[in-house]
Amino acid sequence: MKSVNTNGFYKFLEWLMWIMYLNILWIISTLIGFVIFGLFPATMALITTIREWHIKEEISFHKSYARAYKEYFLTSNLIGILFLVVGYVIFVDFQWIIQHTSTFQFLFLVVLLILTVIYLILVLYTFPVMAHFDLRIGQAIKHAIIIGVFSPLVTLGIGISLFLLYLLWRFIPGLFPVIGVSISAYIITRLSIIAFERFEVKQQKLFEKEKNPVKKGEQSHV
């Protein structure tokens, strides 16, 4: 029993070491892109590497990260800039609605809150979707919305996990520069994969149902 516990402890230390290493890679690659052009490719590369880490027994973290950084450099920057613009517009709209009272103020707030939730789902899921599926930008955004909306428990789990991490960073701020980004990306990616697998199962069942429909009056027999 003692050896099992020790083995588990060493596995945890190894996992923590790679989390710290990925965080360092993210910081370096973000700085290489002068922050503004490195932030989104670095984040995309981080998520892609974590996904490969999950599905493969052994990977070269550095090679996997560097390959994803180059592959998604342009695409991730386009999506990231789009997210920044949309986020800024939503923020400005909130400020305007709060400062200008009118008959439709409550209605506008409700609509904007719904749009904000959809926006946050896109921010959480788009990069993991691109890492998991071979999709264009438009298709990735569409899949991100569908999977995020129809996986409410996973989406809620991601939100709660990130909030708990936020409380942890406030309590121990020194941890954030060491593992802050990588551990957040790890949680988002691992939980997203759960949503993706459930989505793929539902798609497969729907495909089989359309392929072998049961006619009216007939019953399927096992």
Secondary structure, DSSP 8 states (H G I E B T S, - for coil): -HHHHHHHHHHHHHHHHHHHHHHHHHHHHHHHTTTTTTHHHHHHHHHHHHHHHHH-S---HHHHHHHHHHHTHHHHHHHHHHHHHHHHHHHHHHHHHHHS--TTHHHHHHHHHHHHHHHHHHHHHHHHHHHHS---HHHHHHHHHHHHHS-HHHHHHHHHHHHHHHHHHHHSGGGIIIIIHHHHHHHHHHHHHHHHHHHHHHHHHHHHHHHS---TT-----
